[in-house]
Amino acid sequence: MEKQVIGRVDKADFPLLKLEDIAIKIDTGAYTSSIHCDNIVEREDALHCTFLDEEHPLYNGKEFIFKNYDIVFVRSSNGIIQKRFQVQSTIKIFDKVFKISLSLSARQEMRYPVLIGRKFLTKKFIVDTELTDVSYNLKSNEHKNSIQE
């Protein structure tokens, strides 16, 4: 598969989560990908959490319930190992849908609600740090071109 060039930030859709145009940060320093959630609790044989993204009032505070999830241990950039829940989902970027593993993380201090790590990027993308919103701009241009007058 030919590798696609992606910038340092972009916007993506998460079809299984019914989220569109979510800001993502490409982080080649991170191995795993994560999504910003809060109130993460296990109850009634399911994982409950709340998605946080202040840029999207429609999605900010949206509750998710996952029946299938794993527990993983993630080493943060400062070397601290954290126990996190991980879910399987899909991401739509460059008009293609890919499977993605997302750890659930309280990222209040972070600017982007989703961080995309090397595990997902490998063999699919080359990162050009000078670029931004490459996939999103292609999506926007295709939408503009499809509008008929």
ABEGO torsion letter per residue (X at the ends): XBBBBBBABBBBBBAAAGBBGBBBBBBAABABBBBBBBGBBBBGGBBBBBBBBAABAAABGBBBBBABBBBBBBBBAAGBBBBBBBBBBBBBBGGBBBBBBBBBBBAAABABABBBBAAAABGABBBBAABBGAAAAAAAAAAAAABBX
